[in-house]
Amino acid sequence: MLAAKAGAKFVSPFVGRLDDSGKDGIKIIEEIRLIYDNYNFNTKILVASVRTADHITRSASARAEAVTVPPKILKNLVSHPLTDRGLEVFLSDWEKSRQKI
């Protein structure tokens, strides 16, 4: 609230570090959003220290404007063993069908 009252354009809570200290980092994002909405602040929420894909999903649900995402987490978002296996099966079946694109 103090950052918003001081005119900050962004506030950047470090959710992973908050979690490490025993706090619920995403709960704090939700509280910040509620306060900013209640007082009509224009300060944007940029979530940092993201450690899991769940942090990203929950940050979006809490209506944070942005998140910083480490490459490892980003890769996990676009890759899943079931998707990879499904693609392998599809491509194999396509080859067997001898169809042309």
N, C-alpha and C positions, 0 to 999 in steps of 0.2 A: 504494500500500500504506500509506503514511504517513497519508493522509487517512482511510482505512478504520480504521486502528488508533486514530486520534484520535477516532473516532466519527462521522465525517461521514455524513450521510444520503444525500448525492449527491456524485459526482465528475463533472466536466463537461469531458472532453477536447475540444479544438477541432480536429477532424480536418482541416478545410480548412487551417488555419494550420500544423498539423503537416506536411501534404503540402507546403505552400509552403516549409517549412524543410528539405525533403529527406527527411523521415521518411515512413513509410507509416502515416497516421493510423488506418486501420482495423485494421492489424496491431497497433497499440498497444491498440485497443479489445479485440481478441481476447486479448492478453496480460493486460490488466486483468481480463477475465472469468475467465481461467484462474486467476489469483492469488486473486481473490475467492472462486471456487468451492473452490480448494484449502484456503483458510483459513476457509471458511464465514463470510465477512464479509457483512453485511447492506446495505452501501453500494450504492446504485443507480447505474447508469451512464446519464448523460444526455449524449448526443452533441450537440455544438454545432459551429458553423461549417460546417454542411453546405453543400456546393457543387454536388453532383450527385445525381441519382436513385440512382446506384450507391452513393453513401455511405449512403443510407437502406436499400437492400436489404442491403448488407454489414453495416450496423449491426444490423439485425434478425437476420441469420445469426449474428452474433457474440453475440447475446442481450443487447444493450443494452436497458434498460427504456424509454428514451425518446429522441427526437431533436427538436431545434428545426429547423423547416423554413421557409426563406424563401418568401414567396408565389410567386415565380417558379418555384421548384423544385416546389412543390405543384401549380401549374398544369400543369407539364410531366408530372406523374404521372397526371393525369386527362385529358390531351389527347394524342392521337397522330394524325398525318396519315392513317394507314390507317383508324383508327377513325372519324375525321371523314368520310372519303370513303365508308366502308361505311355509315354512318348516312344520308348523302345518297342513296346508291343505294337503300337500303331504303325510305326515305320516298318517294322518287320511284316505286318499284315499287308501294308501298302505294296511292299516289294513283291510279296507273293501274289498279289492280285494282277500284277503286270500292267496296271493302268498307267496311262500317260497323263501328265499334268497339262 
